[in-house]
Amino acid sequence: MVESRQKIIDIQDCEYDVFHGFNSSLLSSYLIEFLRYLYCKEVELDTEIAIKLLAFSDKYLQNDLNDKCMSFLKHRLNSKNVYTVLDFAREENHSSLANWCLKFLENNINIRNVKNFIQYLDKKSDPEFITEHLKLKRQAFDIVLENYIDASQKQQENLKFYEDFLIKNIEIDTITSLANFLCDGNSKEINLDNLKRQVLNFADQNFKTLQEKNILKDIEKNFFIELVPYIQQKKSDHEDDKISLENEKKKGLKRREPSSNSENIPEENPLLKQTKKDLVDNQY
């Protein structure tokens, strides 16, 4: 072989500066450890070195080194390095390592680190991990909602972030927990007007679906007590807007037309009307 005649082993994927003097930080890290392993079967690892050596061991068929690096990364995960390891695992198609990271996140996300977790999820939408992504995001949603009251006292700088996250995740599957949270007596102590308005609006627009899916029975009655005047006020505002528009048109004034959302407000939501009656009859 050429290597045996020239006494040279061609290790690719190493930049020139790796070999440019022993004071190179790269030379003192993963390349040193790779050579140490080749000659001594020993290796000293940290997260960065393990990631680089895992790629090396795959390419140069060093199965034992591969196992050492994989084991190190799996068992040295923490809330700071898990995202780096997960990104590497996804980029290099290490499904076992990626699933290990996802399981770690599932078991270790709490209100102290959930903000970083949410920010990471918002940047990632890998199709092959879509099921895990949705599951973890719902877990983050539950953590934020369950701890929102305490966070309002201890993490006030994050409240706007948490509120925006909850609003972005108002869905059929989350409306029950959101509605009941807003009816909780403890929630009255903090300003939730924006979140409440968004939840009420969603409930109004999706009332038929909520009824068809039998979700209404799980929502506290107090929520409907707030929903009724909200819809009435929205209808009144719409009527006032129409009257003002007509008056301005008569005066020959130009004004921006109401948005399509407000134009489609029904005269009265018959399902909600029936629900009000059911509330009185204690059927909900």
N, C-alpha and C positions, 0 to 999 in steps of 0.2 A: 504494500500500500504506500501511497505517497507520504502519508503521515509518518510511517515507520522509517522511510528512507530519509526524510527531511527532519525528523524528530520534531514535527509541528502538528498540533491538533487544532483544526479550524473550528473555533467556537463562534458561531454566527450570532447575530442579534445583540452584539456588544458594541457600544459606541467606542470611538477612538480614544476618548478621554479616560476610559476605564484603564487603559494601559499606560497612560501618560503620567507616570510618577506614583509612588506609593502613598502620597498624601491625598489621592483621589477618594472622595467619600464613597463612590461606587465601588472602587477597588477594595475598600475596607468593609464592604457589606456583602452583597449577594454573590459577587464573583469569587471573593475569598472563600465564602462558605461553600460555594459549588465545588471549587477546587479542593477544599478541605474534605468534603464528602468523597470526592473521587479518589483521593489518596489515602484518607484515614477512616472513612466511613463514619465520620463525626460531623455534626453541624450544630451551630447556634442560631436560633431563629427569633425573629420578631415578626410582626404582621407584614411589614413591607418586604422583608427578605423572603418570608414563606410564600408570599404571592409570586414573587419573581422566580424563586426556585421551583415552584409548582409548574410554572410555564416551561422552565428549562427541563425539568424531569420528564415532562410529557414529550418534549421534542427529542430528547436524547435517551429516551427509554430507560430511565433510572427509576424503576418501580418502587424500590425501597425508599428512596428519597421522596418520591411522590406521596407515599403513604405517610411518611413523617410530616411532610408539609400539610397534607390534608388533615391529619389528626391535630396538628398544632392549631390550624385555623379554626377548626370546629370547636375545640375545647378552650380556646382563648378569646372567644367572642365576647364583646362587651358593647355597651350602648354607644361607644365612640367609634369603634372600628367595624361594626357590623355592616354599615352601609358601603364602606370601601370593599369589604370582602364580598358582599352581595353583588356589587357592580362588576367586580372581576369574574365572579362565578357565572354571571349572566353573559358577559362578553365572551368568555371562553367556553360556554356551554357545559359547565360543570354542574349538572342538574342536582347531583347529590349534595354538593356544597351549598348551592342556591336554596334548596329545600331546607337544609339545616339552618341557614340564616333566617328564612321566613318563619320557621318554627321558633327560633330564638326570639324574633320580634313578637310573635303571637304571645309568648309566655312572659315577656318582660316589658311590654309597653305600659306606662302609667302616666299620670297627670304631669309628672316632672319632666318626662322626655317626649310627651306626645306631640308637642309642637314641631320638633325636628322630624319626627316620624311622619307627620302630615305633609310637611314640606318635601320630604323625600318622595312620598307616594305621588304627590302632584307632579313631580318631574318624570315619573316612570309610568309607562303604559305598555309594557311588553305583552304582546298577545298571548304568549305561552304561559304567562303568569296572571292572566286576567282574573281567574277564579280566586287565587290567593290574594290578589290586589283588592278585589271587592270585599273579601272577607275581612282583611286587615283594616280597610277603611271603615267598615261598619263597626269594628271593634274600637277604633279610634273615636268614632262618633259616640258610642256608648260611654266611653271613658270621659270625654269632654262633658257630656250631658250630666253624668252622675256626679261630676266634681265641679260643676260650674259655680255653684254657690260658694264652696270653699275657695275656688280660684278667684272669685270676685274680691275676696279679702286678702289673699296671699299673692296673687299674680295679676294685679290690675292692669299691668302693662300689656298683658296677653289677651285681655278680654275681647278687644276688637277682632283679633285674629280668630279666637274661638267662636265668636258670634258669626263672623263671615263664613266660617267652616260649617256651622250648623245650618245656616241659611242655604248654602250651596248644596246641602244634602237633605233638603226637605223633599221627601218622596212618599209614595204610598206606604212603603215599608217602615218609614220612620215617623209618620204623622201621629201615630198613637202616643209614642213616648214623648214627642215634642208637645203635643196638646196637653197631656197630663202633667208634664213638667211645668208648663205655663200656669196650670191651675194649682200647683203646689203652693201652699201658704208661704213657704220660705222664699219662693221666687219673687214674691211681692217686694222684697227688700232691695232688689237691684233693678236697674233700668233695663227692661226687656221690650220696650215699645217697638223697636224695629223688627226684632225677631217675631214678636207676637203678630204684628201686622202682616208679615210674610207668611206665617203659618195660617192665619185666618184667611188670607187671600187664597192660599193653596187649597184649604178645605172647601171654600166656596166654589172654586173652579172645578174641583174634583169630587164634589159631593155625591154625584150619582155613582161613581166608581167605588167610593168608600162604602156606600150603602150596599152595592152589589157584592162586594167582597166581605160584607158583614163586619166591617171594621168599626162602625159607629158605636156598637155595643160596648167596645172596650175603652171608649173615650169618656172621660168624666163629664157629667152634666154641666158643670160650671163653664166648660169650654163652649158649649152651645149657647149658653146664656150670654157669652161675649160675642159669639158669632152672629147672632141675630141682629143686634144693633149695628154691628160692623157692616153687614150687608145693607141694612136700611140706610145707613149713613152714606155708603158708597152709591146707592141708588139716588139718594137725595142730591149728592154732589154732582152726579151725572145729569140729573134734571136741571139743576141750577146752571150747569155748564151749557146745556142745550138752550136754556132761556137766554142766557147772556149772549150766546152765539147768534141767536135769532135777532135779538135787539141790536147787536152790532151790525148784522147784515142789513137790517132795516135802515140803519144810519149810514150805510155805504162804507163801513169800516171793514178792513181785512184783518182776519185773525187766524192763527193756526188751527186747523181742524182738530177735533179730539182724536186721540189715538184709537186704533181699531179695537184695543182692549176695552176701552170705556164705552165705545159705541155698541158693543155686544152684550152689555149688562142686561140681564133679563128683568122684566117687570117684577117678578117675584119667583123665587126658586120654590117650585111646588114640593120638591122633596124636603127642603128645609122647613117649609110650612107644616108638612106632615110630621116632621121630627119634633117641631115645637109642640104639636099636639100630643105626640107620644111622650114627650118629657113631662107634660102635665099629667098624663095618664100613667106615669111611672113605668113606661115600657123600655126606657133607656136608663 
